[in-house]
Amino acid sequence: MAREERQILDADGHIIEWDQELYEYLQPPYKGNTALLGYPFFPSLDGYQRGAILARTGIHKSYAINADTWINFLDEVGIQTAVLYPTAGLGFGIIQDPDWAVALARAYNDWFADRYYRANKRLRAVALVPLQDVSEAVREARRAVNELGMVGLVLPANGGDLGLRKPLGHPDFWPLYEEAERLNCPIAIHGAPSQGIGLDFFTRFAASHALEHPLAQMVQLTSLVFEGVFERFPKLKVVLIEGGFAWTPALCWRMDKAWERMRAEVPHVKRPPSEYVREHVWFTTQPIDEPDKPEHLVDTMKWIGFDRIMFSTDYPHWDFDDPARVFARLKLTAQQRAMLLRDNARALYGLA
């Protein structure tokens, strides 16, 4: 794929949050209080110090990332625009203190708008919203989209046993979904924390990492479907980030079977779950699933819908993908490639 042919949109890249920088954007009563810097702003994702693992294994050496670094990467690889997600902030759902969650979400969103979006409009972002206080989450979603130019809202795939303590389908969160419909922006669900989903007894990070993203997203997707979120909010758009997608048909088949046999328990779910998934849910490619035969992956894409899958790099994380590697082995039509590389992300995020 020649570079001049690459009109690519990256549906999921990452920034690295530095507490010292976020500190500058906090509002009273936190503004200027250096006691904050004695503790990490975001909780540990799951007890693993991931930087230590990367350093020990030698698979990644630096997270010195800023707006210039990102623009250089986009130019080098041939990408027009990237939608950026947090890194430490993926543990946002574990925060127990609602007041701190509200303040930190506002600071993060202001920090991104000032340090990245103002530096270059090719760098876009989804907003952190504090589900710990749903009314404030609605207010921050409105501010972030209308005033700061955010293109979506990111929710945690896992709040662990400490933070949210509720699946995302819970009616307490419905006011945010109503607001997302009104704003016409997607809800993004991004995994990372492994606590509270049956992985806590692992003693190796590799074991947790293999399961934490897709397993948490399976839980949240099942909750959204069976709590009737998509029935109640027919215009809601959800994108599952960094969990792959090859597992989707199997989960949908299981949900369909459960719905067929127990419809009396979920009368508010009017249609087979797989229909809601194919109408309301998007997926990103990274990490690209790699079966023995590439045609099997293409068959899975076809089952989900080529209009529901978006290319993502996951840069600067250690396992980031180059579009040339992702699509080299896949036999796709020109239209399918355009959808995966550009058109789907443009439509979902409302990118120019």
C-alpha positions as CSV (number, residue, x, y, z in Angstrom):
1,M,0.0,0.0,0.0
2,A,1.8,3.1,-1.2
3,R,2.0,6.0,1.3
4,E,0.2,8.4,-1.1
5,E,-2.7,6.0,-1.1
6,R,-3.0,6.0,2.6
7,Q,-5.9,8.3,3.6
8,I,-6.1,6.6,7.0
9,L,-7.8,7.5,10.2
10,D,-6.5,5.9,13.4
11,A,-9.5,5.0,15.6
12,D,-7.5,4.3,18.7
13,G,-4.1,5.8,19.7
14,H,-3.0,6.8,23.2
15,I,-1.5,9.6,25.1
16,I,0.5,9.4,28.3
17,E,-0.8,11.4,31.2
18,W,1.8,13.0,33.5
19,D,0.4,14.0,36.9
20,Q,2.6,17.1,37.0
21,E,1.0,18.3,33.8
22,L,-2.6,17.5,34.8
23,Y,-2.0,19.2,38.1
24,E,-1.8,22.6,36.3
25,Y,-5.4,22.1,35.0
26,L,-7.1,21.2,38.3
27,Q,-9.6,23.7,39.7
28,P,-10.3,24.6,43.3
29,P,-10.2,23.1,45.9
30,Y,-7.3,21.1,44.4
31,K,-5.6,23.9,42.4
32,G,-2.2,24.6,43.8
33,N,-2.2,22.0,46.6
34,T,1.0,20.0,46.2
35,A,-0.3,17.3,48.6
36,L,-1.9,15.9,45.4
37,L,1.5,15.1,44.0
38,G,2.3,12.7,46.8
39,Y,0.0,10.1,45.3
40,P,-0.8,9.0,41.7
41,F,-3.7,10.8,40.2
42,F,-5.1,7.6,38.7
43,P,-5.3,4.3,40.6
44,S,-3.3,1.3,39.5
45,L,-5.1,-0.6,36.7
46,D,-4.8,-3.8,38.6
47,G,-1.8,-3.9,40.9
48,Y,0.7,-4.5,38.1
49,Q,3.3,-1.7,37.5
50,R,3.2,-2.1,33.7
51,G,6.2,0.2,33.2
52,A,8.3,-2.2,35.3
53,I,7.2,-5.1,33.2
54,L,8.0,-3.3,30.0
55,A,11.4,-2.3,31.4
56,R,12.2,-5.8,32.7
57,T,11.3,-7.5,29.5
58,G,12.9,-4.9,27.3
59,I,10.0,-4.8,24.9
60,H,9.4,-1.1,25.2
61,K,11.8,1.6,26.3
62,S,10.1,5.0,26.3
63,Y,6.7,6.8,26.8
64,A,8.1,10.2,26.1
65,I,5.0,11.3,24.1
66,N,3.6,14.7,23.3
67,A,1.8,16.3,20.4
68,D,4.9,16.6,18.3
69,T,5.7,12.9,18.8
70,W,2.3,12.0,17.6
71,I,2.4,14.2,14.5
72,N,5.8,12.8,13.6
73,F,4.4,9.3,13.9
74,L,1.3,10.1,11.8
75,D,3.5,11.6,9.0
76,E,5.9,8.7,9.1
77,V,3.2,6.0,8.8
78,G,0.9,7.9,6.5
79,I,-2.1,8.6,8.8
80,Q,-4.2,11.7,8.5
81,T,-5.9,11.9,11.9
82,A,-5.8,10.0,15.2
83,V,-8.4,9.7,17.9
84,L,-6.5,9.5,21.2
85,Y,-7.4,7.6,24.4
86,P,-5.9,7.8,27.9
87,T,-3.4,5.3,29.3
88,A,-3.3,5.6,33.1
89,G,-6.8,7.0,32.7
90,L,-8.1,3.6,31.7
91,G,-8.2,2.9,35.4
92,F,-10.6,5.9,35.9
93,G,-13.6,3.6,36.8
94,I,-11.7,2.3,39.9
95,I,-11.8,5.8,41.5
96,Q,-14.0,5.6,44.6
97,D,-14.2,9.4,45.4
98,P,-16.8,11.0,43.2
99,D,-15.6,14.5,43.9
100,W,-12.1,13.6,42.7
101,A,-13.4,11.8,39.7
102,V,-15.3,14.9,38.6
103,A,-12.3,17.2,39.1
104,L,-9.8,14.8,37.4
105,A,-12.1,14.3,34.4
106,R,-12.3,18.0,33.8
107,A,-8.6,18.5,34.2
108,Y,-7.8,15.6,31.8
109,N,-10.2,17.0,29.2
110,D,-8.8,20.5,29.5
111,W,-5.2,19.3,29.4
112,F,-5.8,17.4,26.2
113,A,-7.6,20.3,24.6
114,D,-4.7,22.6,25.5
115,R,-1.7,20.4,25.0
116,Y,-2.8,18.3,22.0
117,Y,-5.9,19.6,20.1
118,R,-4.8,23.2,20.2
119,A,-1.3,22.1,19.0
120,N,-2.7,20.3,16.0
121,K,-6.2,19.6,14.9
122,R,-5.2,16.2,13.5
123,L,-5.1,15.0,17.1
124,R,-8.6,14.4,18.4
125,A,-9.8,12.7,21.6
126,V,-12.6,11.1,23.5
127,A,-13.5,12.6,26.9
128,L,-13.2,11.1,30.3
129,V,-16.6,11.4,32.0
130,P,-17.1,10.7,35.8
131,L,-19.7,7.9,36.0
132,Q,-19.2,8.1,39.7
133,D,-21.5,11.1,39.5
134,V,-23.8,10.6,36.6
135,S,-25.3,14.1,36.6
136,E,-21.8,15.5,36.5
137,A,-20.9,13.0,33.7
138,V,-23.7,14.3,31.6
139,R,-22.6,17.9,32.2
140,E,-19.0,17.1,31.4
141,A,-20.0,15.2,28.3
142,R,-21.9,18.2,27.0
143,R,-19.0,20.6,27.8
144,A,-16.3,18.3,26.3
145,V,-18.1,17.8,23.0
146,N,-19.6,21.2,22.5
147,E,-16.8,23.4,23.9
148,L,-13.6,21.3,23.7
149,G,-14.2,19.5,20.4
150,M,-14.1,15.9,21.8
151,V,-15.4,13.3,19.4
152,G,-16.7,10.7,21.9
153,L,-16.9,9.6,25.5
154,V,-14.8,6.9,26.9
155,L,-16.1,4.6,29.7
156,P,-14.2,1.9,31.6
157,A,-14.7,-1.6,30.5
158,N,-14.0,-2.6,34.1
159,G,-14.5,-0.6,37.3
160,G,-13.2,-3.5,39.4
161,D,-14.5,-4.2,42.9
162,L,-13.7,-0.7,44.2
163,G,-15.1,1.8,41.8
164,L,-18.3,1.7,39.8
165,R,-19.5,-1.7,41.1
166,K,-22.1,-1.8,38.4
167,P,-22.1,-3.0,34.8
168,L,-22.6,-0.4,32.1
169,G,-26.1,-1.5,31.3
170,H,-27.3,-0.4,34.7
171,P,-30.2,2.1,34.6
172,D,-28.2,4.5,36.7
173,F,-26.0,5.2,33.7
174,W,-28.9,5.8,31.3
175,P,-28.9,9.6,31.5
176,L,-25.4,9.6,30.0
177,Y,-26.6,7.4,27.1
178,E,-29.5,9.8,26.5
179,E,-27.0,12.7,26.4
180,A,-24.7,10.8,24.0
181,E,-27.7,10.3,21.6
182,R,-28.5,14.0,21.8
183,L,-24.8,14.9,21.2
184,N,-24.6,12.3,18.4
185,C,-21.3,11.0,19.7
186,P,-20.2,7.5,20.4
187,I,-19.7,5.8,23.7
188,A,-16.3,4.1,23.6
189,I,-15.5,1.2,26.0
190,H,-11.8,0.6,26.6
191,G,-10.4,-2.3,28.6
192,A,-7.3,-2.5,30.7
193,P,-7.9,-3.2,34.4
194,S,-8.2,-6.9,35.2
195,Q,-9.4,-6.9,38.8
196,G,-12.8,-8.1,39.6
197,I,-13.4,-10.2,36.5
198,G,-11.9,-13.5,37.7
199,L,-8.3,-12.8,36.8
200,D,-7.1,-11.7,40.2
201,F,-5.6,-15.1,41.1
202,F,-3.1,-14.9,38.1
203,T,0.5,-14.4,39.1
204,R,1.7,-13.5,35.6
205,F,0.9,-10.3,33.8
206,A,0.9,-12.1,30.5
207,A,-2.0,-14.3,31.6
208,S,-4.0,-11.3,32.7
209,H,-3.1,-9.3,29.5
210,A,-4.4,-12.1,27.3
211,L,-7.9,-11.9,28.7
212,E,-8.4,-8.5,30.4
213,H,-9.6,-6.5,27.3
214,P,-11.9,-8.9,25.5
215,L,-13.3,-10.5,28.7
216,A,-14.3,-7.2,30.3
217,Q,-15.9,-6.0,27.0
218,M,-17.9,-9.2,26.7
219,V,-19.3,-8.6,30.2
220,Q,-20.2,-5.0,29.3
221,L,-21.7,-5.8,25.9
222,T,-23.8,-8.5,27.5
223,S,-25.0,-6.1,30.1
224,L,-25.9,-3.4,27.6
225,V,-27.9,-5.9,25.5
226,F,-29.8,-7.6,28.2
227,E,-30.6,-4.5,30.2
228,G,-32.3,-3.2,27.1
229,V,-30.0,-0.2,26.5
230,F,-30.1,-0.5,22.8
231,E,-33.9,-0.9,22.7
232,R,-34.3,2.2,24.9
233,F,-31.7,4.3,23.0
234,P,-32.1,3.3,19.4
235,K,-29.5,5.9,18.1
236,L,-26.8,5.0,20.6
237,K,-23.4,4.1,19.1
238,V,-20.9,2.0,21.0
239,V,-17.3,1.2,20.0
240,L,-15.3,-1.5,21.8
241,I,-11.7,-0.5,21.9
242,E,-8.6,-2.8,21.8
243,G,-10.3,-6.0,22.6
244,G,-10.2,-7.6,19.1
245,F,-13.4,-8.8,17.5
246,A,-13.0,-12.5,16.6
247,W,-14.9,-13.4,19.8
248,T,-18.0,-11.5,18.7
249,P,-19.9,-14.2,16.7
250,A,-19.5,-16.8,19.5
251,L,-20.7,-14.3,22.2
252,C,-23.7,-13.3,20.0
253,W,-24.7,-16.9,19.4
254,R,-24.7,-17.6,23.1
255,M,-26.7,-14.4,23.8
256,D,-29.2,-15.3,21.1
257,K,-29.7,-18.8,22.5
258,A,-30.2,-17.4,26.0
259,W,-32.7,-14.9,24.7
260,E,-34.6,-17.5,22.8
261,R,-34.9,-19.8,25.8
262,M,-35.5,-17.1,28.5
263,R,-37.4,-14.3,26.7
264,A,-39.9,-14.1,29.6
265,E,-37.0,-12.9,31.8
266,V,-36.0,-10.1,29.4
267,P,-39.3,-8.9,27.8
268,H,-37.7,-5.5,27.2
269,V,-35.3,-7.1,24.7
270,K,-37.5,-7.2,21.6
271,R,-35.1,-8.8,19.1
272,P,-32.2,-11.3,19.1
273,P,-29.1,-9.8,20.8
274,S,-27.0,-10.3,17.7
275,E,-29.2,-7.8,15.8
276,Y,-28.5,-5.1,18.4
277,V,-24.8,-5.8,18.2
278,R,-24.6,-5.5,14.5
279,E,-26.6,-2.3,14.5
280,H,-25.1,-0.4,17.4
281,V,-21.5,-1.7,18.0
282,W,-18.2,-0.9,16.3
283,F,-14.9,-2.6,16.8
284,T,-11.2,-1.6,16.4
285,T,-8.6,-3.8,14.8
286,Q,-5.9,-3.7,17.3
287,P,-4.8,-6.2,18.4
288,I,-5.6,-7.8,15.1
289,D,-6.8,-11.4,15.5
290,E,-4.6,-13.7,13.6
291,P,-6.0,-17.2,12.9
292,D,-4.1,-19.7,10.9
293,K,-5.9,-18.8,7.7
294,P,-6.5,-15.0,7.0
295,E,-9.7,-15.8,5.2
296,H,-11.2,-16.9,8.5
297,L,-10.6,-13.4,9.8
298,V,-12.2,-11.9,6.7
299,D,-15.2,-14.2,7.2
300,T,-15.5,-12.8,10.8
301,M,-15.4,-9.2,9.5
302,K,-18.1,-10.1,7.0
303,W,-20.3,-11.6,9.8
304,I,-19.9,-8.5,11.9
305,G,-20.1,-6.1,9.0
306,F,-17.3,-4.4,7.2
307,D,-18.9,-1.1,8.1
308,R,-18.4,-1.8,11.8
309,I,-14.6,-2.3,12.0
310,M,-12.0,0.5,12.2
311,F,-8.3,0.4,11.9
312,S,-6.3,1.4,15.0
313,T,-2.6,1.6,15.8
314,D,-2.6,1.6,19.6
315,Y,0.5,3.8,19.3
316,P,2.7,4.4,21.4
317,H,1.9,1.2,23.3
318,W,4.4,-1.6,22.9
319,D,2.3,-3.7,20.6
320,F,1.1,-1.0,18.2
321,D,0.3,-1.8,14.6
322,D,1.3,-0.4,11.2
323,P,-1.5,-0.4,8.6
324,A,0.7,-2.2,6.1
325,R,1.2,-5.1,8.5
326,V,-2.4,-5.3,9.4
327,F,-3.8,-5.5,5.9
328,A,-0.9,-7.2,4.1
329,R,-2.4,-10.7,4.4
330,L,-6.1,-9.9,4.1
331,K,-7.8,-10.2,0.8
332,L,-10.1,-7.3,0.8
333,T,-11.8,-5.3,-2.0
334,A,-10.8,-1.6,-2.4
335,Q,-14.2,-0.6,-0.9
336,Q,-13.6,-2.8,2.1
337,R,-10.1,-1.4,2.7
338,A,-11.4,2.1,2.5
339,M,-14.2,1.3,5.0
340,L,-11.8,-0.2,7.5
341,L,-9.0,2.3,7.0
342,R,-11.0,5.5,6.8
343,D,-14.7,5.7,6.1
344,N,-16.0,3.9,9.2
345,A,-14.0,6.1,11.6
346,R,-14.9,9.2,9.7
347,A,-18.6,8.3,10.1
348,L,-18.5,7.2,13.7
349,Y,-16.4,10.0,15.1
350,G,-17.8,12.7,12.8
351,L,-14.3,13.5,11.4
352,A,-13.7,15.7,8.5
